[in-house]
Amino acid sequence: MIVELTNISKSYVNPGTNVQREVLSGIDLTIKSKELISIVGPSGSGKSTLLNIIGTIDTPSSGKILFKGQDVNTFNEKQLSEIRNRSIGFVFQFHHLLPQLSLLENILVPTIPLRSKNKGKELTERAMELLSSVGLTERIHQRPGQLSGGECQRAALVRALINQPELILADEPTGSLDQDSAFQLGELLLDINRKHNVAMVVVTHSLTLAEKMSTIYRLSKGKLV
């Protein structure tokens, strides 16, 4: 078991009104090693909020989160940062590649806290292998502005894999892509799951992408079904 959520709820106070709005209510979810999960639901249903809670970017109003059997509430910020950097990879609707860096440099950004003189060469070699596996070897010296949207999103996926995470969280990864690029990225997610034994939770509006996953959950009115 990688992550286990028990009775997770999340509420926000609307600015200026002091009215509390419940986004998530009584969510239970387990994520096992190598598992493929998709979460669908209408806009504003709390899908991204749930993903951020799973990834320890956000905290629930109530409930319990276990990461590999340990209560996340007992972790300090340094420990949470290490989980996010080493054990979880994030992919968003927009790639968030740094425009001033080359593709290879962007891939290596998450490795900065781990780098040493001994590991630098090893990490660069891993980055090159991953970039080759997604067909981007010839693009390594180009900057994001010189690449297509599909190429940037493939690079973002490689960046998420660089530290060998156990779990990838993807928030609308095909939302900004055309139909062909979206299909290719969906197939790539499955291929990465098989080759790298990494679990995935994918939030998406695309039923085509959702149906590629092993389990589909629907989030509606704060409940996960």
C-alpha positions in Angstrom: 0.0 0.0 0.0 1.4 3.4 -1.0 -1.3 5.8 0.2 -4.4 5.2 2.3 -7.0 8.0 2.8 -9.6 7.5 5.6 -12.7 9.7 6.0 -11.0 12.7 4.4 -13.0 16.0 4.3 -12.0 19.4 3.1 -13.8 22.7 3.6 -13.1 26.3 2.5 -14.5 29.6 3.8 -15.7 31.8 1.0 -13.9 35.1 1.2 -16.0 38.0 2.4 -19.0 35.8 3.4 -17.6 33.6 6.1 -19.7 30.8 4.6 -18.1 27.4 4.8 -18.2 25.3 1.7 -17.5 21.6 1.9 -15.6 20.3 -1.1 -14.7 16.8 0.0 -16.7 14.7 2.4 -15.8 11.3 4.0 -13.4 10.2 1.2 -11.9 6.7 1.6 -9.2 5.7 -1.0 -6.4 3.2 -1.1 -3.6 3.4 -3.7 -1.6 0.2 -4.2 1.7 -0.4 -5.8 1.5 -0.3 -9.7 -2.2 0.5 -9.6 -3.8 2.6 -12.3 -6.6 4.9 -11.0 -8.6 7.6 -12.8 -10.8 10.2 -11.1 -13.5 11.9 -13.1 -16.2 14.4 -12.2 -17.7 17.8 -13.1 -15.6 21.0 -12.9 -15.4 22.3 -9.4 -16.1 18.9 -7.8 -12.8 18.9 -5.9 -10.8 16.5 -8.1 -7.6 18.7 -8.0 -8.1 19.3 -4.3 -8.2 15.6 -3.7 -5.1 15.0 -5.8 -3.2 17.8 -3.9 -4.2 16.1 -0.6 -2.9 12.8 -1.8 0.3 14.5 -2.9 0.7 16.3 0.5 0.6 19.7 -1.2 -2.7 20.4 0.6 -4.0 19.3 4.0 -7.5 17.9 4.7 -9.8 19.6 7.2 -10.3 16.2 8.8 -9.4 12.6 8.2 -6.3 10.5 8.1 -3.6 10.0 5.5 -1.1 7.1 5.7 1.9 7.1 3.4 3.4 3.6 3.3 1.8 2.9 6.7 3.0 6.1 8.4 0.6 8.9 9.5 1.4 12.0 7.3 0.2 14.3 10.2 3.3 13.3 12.2 5.7 14.4 9.4 7.5 17.7 9.5 7.8 19.9 6.4 11.2 18.5 5.6 9.9 15.0 5.6 6.9 16.0 3.5 9.2 17.7 1.0 11.3 14.5 0.7 8.1 12.5 0.0 7.1 14.9 -2.7 10.5 15.0 -4.3 11.5 11.3 -4.1 8.3 9.2 -3.9 5.7 11.2 -5.8 5.9 12.6 -9.3 3.5 15.4 -10.4 2.2 16.1 -13.9 -0.2 19.0 -14.5 -2.4 20.2 -17.4 0.3 22.8 -18.3 3.8 21.4 -18.3 5.4 24.2 -16.1 8.8 23.7 -17.8 11.2 26.6 -17.1 11.4 28.6 -20.3 15.0 29.7 -19.7 16.3 26.1 -19.4 17.0 23.4 -22.0 14.8 20.3 -22.0 17.6 18.3 -20.4 18.1 20.9 -17.7 14.4 21.0 -17.0 14.3 17.2 -16.5 17.2 17.4 -14.0 15.6 20.2 -11.8 14.0 17.7 -9.3 17.4 16.0 -8.8 19.1 19.2 -7.5 18.5 18.2 -3.8 19.9 14.8 -4.5 22.9 15.7 -6.6 26.5 15.0 -5.6 29.7 14.8 -7.5 29.3 11.0 -7.7 25.6 11.1 -8.7 25.6 13.8 -11.3 26.7 11.6 -14.2 24.3 8.8 -13.2 21.3 11.2 -13.0 22.2 12.7 -16.4 22.4 9.2 -17.9 19.0 8.3 -16.4 17.5 11.5 -17.8 18.9 10.7 -21.3 17.5 7.2 -21.1 14.0 8.4 -20.2 14.0 11.1 -22.8 15.0 8.5 -25.4 12.1 6.3 -24.3 9.6 9.0 -25.1 11.3 10.0 -28.4 12.9 13.3 -27.3 16.6 12.6 -27.6 17.0 15.1 -30.5 15.3 17.8 -28.4 17.5 17.8 -25.3 19.2 21.2 -26.1 16.0 23.0 -27.1 14.0 25.2 -24.8 10.2 24.7 -24.1 9.3 27.5 -26.5 10.8 25.5 -29.3 8.7 22.4 -28.7 5.2 21.4 -29.4 2.6 21.0 -26.6 2.8 17.2 -26.8 6.6 17.2 -26.6 6.5 19.5 -23.6 4.0 17.3 -21.8 6.1 14.2 -22.5 9.0 16.0 -21.0 7.0 16.9 -18.0 6.2 13.2 -17.6 9.9 12.4 -17.8 10.6 15.0 -15.2 8.1 13.4 -12.9 9.9 10.0 -13.3 13.5 11.2 -12.9 13.7 10.5 -9.1 12.1 7.0 -9.6 8.9 7.7 -7.7 6.4 5.0 -6.6 3.4 7.2 -7.5 2.6 9.7 -10.2 -0.2 12.1 -9.8 -1.5 13.6 -13.0 -4.0 16.5 -13.1 -5.7 16.8 -16.5 -2.4 15.7 -18.3 -4.1 15.7 -21.7 -6.3 18.8 -21.1 -4.2 21.2 -23.2 -3.4 18.7 -26.0 -4.9 18.0 -29.4 -6.6 14.7 -29.9 -3.6 12.9 -31.4 -1.2 14.1 -28.8 -3.7 13.3 -26.0 -4.0 9.7 -27.3 -0.2 9.3 -27.5 0.2 10.6 -24.0 -2.4 8.2 -22.7 -0.6 5.3 -24.3 2.7 6.6 -22.8 1.2 6.6 -19.3 0.3 2.9 -19.7 3.7 2.1 -21.0 5.4 3.9 -18.1 3.2 2.0 -15.6 4.3 -1.3 -17.1 8.0 -0.5 -17.6 8.7 1.5 -14.4 6.2 -0.3 -12.0 4.8 3.1 -10.9 1.3 3.6 -9.6 -0.8 6.4 -11.2 -3.7 8.5 -10.2 -5.0 10.5 -13.1 -7.6 13.3 -12.8 -9.3 13.9 -16.1 -12.4 15.1 -18.0 -11.5 12.7 -20.8 -13.4 9.4 -20.6 -11.1 8.0 -23.3 -8.1 8.5 -20.9 -10.1 7.4 -17.8 -11.0 4.2 -19.4 -7.4 3.3 -20.0 -7.0 3.0 -16.2 -7.8 -0.1 -14.2 -10.2 1.6 -11.8 -12.4 4.6 -12.4 -13.8 6.7 -9.5 -16.3 9.5 -9.9 -16.2 12.5 -7.6 -19.6 14.2 -7.2 -21.0 16.4 -4.4 -17.9 15.7 -2.3 -18.2 11.9 -2.5 -16.0 9.4 -4.2 -17.8 6.6 -5.9 
